[in-house]
Amino acid sequence: MHTPRRLPTPARQPRPHHPPPPHRTHRTPDRRPHLPHRRRPHPHPHPHTWQLRTDTRHPVLFDHPVDHIPGMVLLEAARQATTAHLGHPTLPLTLTTTFTNYAELDTPCHLQTHTTTPTTPGHHTTHITCHQNNHPVFHTTITTTTP
């Protein structure tokens, strides 16, 4: 019989940052953003870096005990990072993701974003990478347009 690993106790989970104002990630107040409102402090060399927030009380994304951060949480964080990076509401058109490692609940994850020059007018391509303990967790490329 398989016994699932227990969730980290609140004392072991990284303390979540205060969520960004809903207008920053273009979410209504009742939908909890997964990115903090502050960028990672200096001296990090990349200005577009965010630490992932994980609220295990979310009734859909955490509907059963898990020992890692679900992929859907990571994809939503990537979408929010894209919106925060571009600074305006976005509508995803395509999303391509490669997951390379599990993201553990009790260790901070950092998302970094950068954009490439658009090849189609009105479309933006954003590349998001997530690292935990200096190891890649996933890489996503999102092409968006403004709604």
Phi, psi and chi 1 to 4 in degrees:
 res  aa     phi    psi   chi1   chi2   chi3   chi4
   1 MET       -  130.2 -179.7  169.2  151.5      -
   2 HIS   -85.8  126.9  179.6  -46.6      -      -
   3 THR  -107.6  117.0  -56.1      -      -      -
   4 PRO   -65.8  148.8   16.7  -21.9      -      -
   5 ARG   -65.1  146.6  -72.9  176.6   40.8 -168.3
   6 ARG   -79.3  149.5  -64.9  170.3   54.8  108.9
   7 LEU   -63.6  147.9  -71.7  171.9      -      -
   8 PRO   -60.3  143.6  -19.2   28.8      -      -
   9 THR   -69.0  156.9   61.3      -      -      -
  10 PRO   -53.7  -30.1  -27.3   34.9      -      -
  11 ALA   -69.1  -26.5      -      -      -      -
  12 ARG   -92.0  -19.1  -73.3 -177.7   43.0 -150.6
  13 GLN   -73.8  144.6  -72.3 -176.3   -7.7      -
  14 PRO   -60.5  138.3  -14.8   23.7      -      -
  15 ARG   -64.6  124.1  172.7  176.8  -95.5  158.7
  16 PRO   -70.1  145.1   20.5  -25.6      -      -
  17 HIS   -76.1  162.4  -64.7  -91.0      -      -
  18 HIS   -64.2  138.4  -63.4  -72.6      -      -
  19 PRO   -67.1  154.7   23.5  -30.5      -      -
  20 PRO   -70.1  158.8   24.8  -31.4      -      -
  21 PRO   -57.5  142.0  -17.8   26.6      -      -
  22 PRO   -54.2  -30.8  -26.1   34.2      -      -
  23 HIS   -67.1  -23.0   71.3  -85.7      -      -
  24 ARG   -69.9  -33.9  -72.7  -86.9  -59.3  159.3
  25 THR  -110.2    5.9   56.6      -      -      -
  26 HIS    56.7   50.5  -56.5  -77.6      -      -
  27 ARG  -123.0  151.5  -71.7  -62.8 -159.2 -160.9
  28 THR   -72.9  157.2   57.3      -      -      -
  29 PRO   -58.1  -26.7  -25.2   33.3      -      -
  30 ASP   -81.9   -4.8   62.1  -30.6      -      -
  31 ARG  -103.9  112.7  -62.7 -167.1   67.5 -173.2
  32 ARG   -73.8  121.0  -62.9  166.9 -157.9 -113.1
  33 PRO   -68.2  156.1  -13.5   25.2      -      -
  34 HIS  -103.9    3.0  -65.2  -72.2      -      -
  35 LEU  -114.3  145.4  -64.3  176.0      -      -
  36 PRO   -76.8  163.4   28.4  -33.2      -      -
  37 HIS   -81.0  -11.6   68.6  -76.2      -      -
  38 ARG  -108.0  143.1  -66.6 -173.9 -173.3  111.4
  39 ARG   -76.7  160.9  -67.4 -168.3  177.1  134.1
  40 ARG   -60.7  137.9 -167.0  166.1  177.3 -149.7
  41 PRO   -67.3  158.6   20.8  -27.2      -      -
  42 HIS   -58.0  145.4 -169.8   72.8      -      -
  43 PRO  -102.2   26.1   35.0  -33.3      -      -
  44 HIS   -55.6  132.1 -166.2  -80.2      -      -
  45 PRO   -71.8  -14.3   24.9  -32.2      -      -
  46 HIS  -111.4  120.8 -163.4  -71.2      -      -
  47 PRO   -73.2  -18.9   26.5  -33.1      -      -
  48 HIS  -103.5   67.7  -62.0  -73.4      -      -
  49 THR  -128.3  135.1  -58.0      -      -      -
  50 TRP  -132.0  150.2  -68.6  -88.1      -      -
  51 GLN   -96.1  132.8 -177.9  174.7  -28.3      -
  52 LEU   -68.4  136.3  177.7   69.7      -      -
  53 ARG  -101.3  137.9  -69.2 -179.0   62.4 -117.0
  54 THR  -128.0  113.2  -55.2      -      -      -
  55 ASP  -103.8  100.3 -175.8   -6.0      -      -
  56 THR   -72.3   -0.2   57.5      -      -      -
  57 ARG   -85.9   -4.2  -62.6  171.6  -61.4  172.8
  58 HIS   -62.0  124.8 -167.1  -74.9      -      -
  59 PRO   -71.4  -18.9   25.6  -33.3      -      -
  60 VAL  -102.2  -47.5  173.9      -      -      -
  61 LEU   -72.1  -23.5  -62.7  172.1      -      -
  62 PHE  -129.1   64.1  -68.7   92.0      -      -
  63 ASP   -86.2   -2.0   63.3  -14.5      -      -
  64 HIS  -153.6  160.2   63.6  -81.0      -      -
  65 PRO   -62.1  134.1  -19.9   30.3      -      -
  66 VAL  -135.9  160.0  -66.4      -      -      -
  67 ASP  -112.3   11.5   60.9   -9.2      -      -
  68 HIS  -148.7  170.7   61.8  -83.1      -      -
  69 ILE   -82.0  123.0  -59.4  169.3      -      -
  70 PRO   -61.1  148.2  -22.7   33.2      -      -
  71 GLY   -57.0  -35.8      -      -      -      -
  72 MET   -63.8  -33.5  -71.3  -55.1  -63.3      -
  73 VAL   -65.9  -42.7  171.7      -      -      -
  74 LEU   -65.1  -39.7  -61.2  173.3      -      -
  75 LEU   -67.0  -39.8  -66.9  177.1      -      -
  76 GLU   -66.0  -38.2  173.4   58.8   13.5      -
  77 ALA   -63.1  -38.8      -      -      -      -
  78 ALA   -64.4  -41.5      -      -      -      -
  79 ARG   -63.0  -44.6 -171.6 -153.5   61.7   77.2
  80 GLN   -66.3  -37.5  -69.8 -177.6   21.4      -
  81 ALA   -63.3  -37.7      -      -      -      -
  82 THR   -62.3  -47.2  -62.6      -      -      -
  83 THR   -63.1  -44.2  -61.2      -      -      -
  84 ALA   -65.2  -39.5      -      -      -      -
  85 HIS   -63.9  -45.1  178.5   89.1      -      -
  86 LEU   -77.6  -24.8  -65.2  173.3      -      -
  87 GLY    80.3   17.1      -      -      -      -
  88 HIS  -154.9  163.3   57.9   77.0      -      -
  89 PRO   -58.9  144.7  -19.5   28.6      -      -
  90 THR  -132.2  154.6   61.0      -      -      -
  91 LEU  -120.5  113.1  176.3   64.5      -      -
  92 PRO   -64.8  134.7  -19.1   30.0      -      -
  93 LEU  -105.1  -45.4  -60.4  173.3      -      -
  94 THR  -138.3  153.3   64.1      -      -      -
  95 LEU  -146.3  125.6 -176.9  139.0      -      -
  96 THR  -126.1  125.7  -55.7      -      -      -
  97 THR  -131.6  142.2  -58.5      -      -      -
  98 THR  -124.0  118.5  -58.2      -      -      -
  99 PHE   -93.2  131.0  -68.4   96.7      -      -
 100 THR  -114.7  -23.0   51.9      -      -      -
 101 ASN  -150.0  160.1  -74.0  -62.9      -      -
 102 TYR   -72.4  149.0  -76.9  102.7      -      -
 103 ALA  -103.4  117.7      -      -      -      -
 104 GLU   -79.6  151.5  -58.3  -62.8  -26.2      -
 105 LEU   -75.1  -26.0  -73.6  164.8      -      -
 106 ASP  -100.7   15.0   57.6   -6.8      -      -
 107 THR  -134.6  135.9  -54.4      -      -      -
 108 PRO   -60.4  142.7  -21.0   31.0      -      -
 109 CYS  -114.1  140.1  -74.9      -      -      -
 110 HIS  -121.0  131.8  -64.2   97.6      -      -
 111 LEU  -105.5  135.5  -70.5   93.0      -      -
 112 GLN  -121.1  141.3  -65.3  178.6  -37.8      -
 113 THR  -125.9  149.2   59.3      -      -      -
 114 HIS  -154.6  152.9   74.1  -84.4      -      -
 115 THR  -109.8  157.9   55.0      -      -      -
 116 THR  -114.6  162.9   54.0      -      -      -
 117 THR   -62.6  128.0  -54.9      -      -      -
 118 PRO   -64.7  138.3    1.2    1.9      -      -
 119 THR   -97.0  -19.2   56.0      -      -      -
 120 THR  -118.4  128.2  -55.4      -      -      -
 121 PRO   -56.0  134.0  -22.2   31.5      -      -
 122 GLY    85.1   -5.1      -      -      -      -
 123 HIS  -106.5  143.9  -68.7 -173.6      -      -
 124 HIS  -124.5  134.3  -56.8  -81.8      -      -
 125 THR  -110.4  121.7  -59.7      -      -      -
 126 THR  -117.5  135.1  -55.4      -      -      -
 127 HIS  -107.3  129.0  -56.3  -86.9      -      -
 128 ILE  -122.6  129.2  -57.7   97.2      -      -
 129 THR  -120.7  145.8   56.1      -      -      -
 130 CYS  -123.6  133.2  178.1      -      -      -
 131 HIS  -126.3  147.0  -72.7   83.5      -      -
 132 GLN  -138.7  126.6 -172.3  175.4   56.8      -
 133 ASN    54.3   39.8  -67.8  -31.2      -      -
 134 ASN    62.8   20.1  -64.8  -41.5      -      -
 135 HIS  -117.2  139.4  -64.3  -73.8      -      -
 136 PRO   -67.7  139.8   22.5  -28.8      -      -
 137 VAL  -105.0  -46.9  172.5      -      -      -
 138 PHE  -159.4  162.8   73.5   91.9      -      -
 139 HIS  -132.0  131.7  175.0   81.9      -      -
 140 THR  -129.2  141.5  -63.4      -      -      -
 141 THR  -118.2  122.1  -59.1      -      -      -
 142 ILE  -118.7  127.0  -58.4  178.2      -      -
 143 THR  -102.9  127.2  -59.0      -      -      -
 144 THR  -128.3  167.1   57.9      -      -      -
 145 THR  -135.4  166.1 -170.6      -      -      -
 146 THR   -88.1  127.8  -57.3      -      -      -
 147 PRO   -66.7      -   12.8  -15.0      -      -
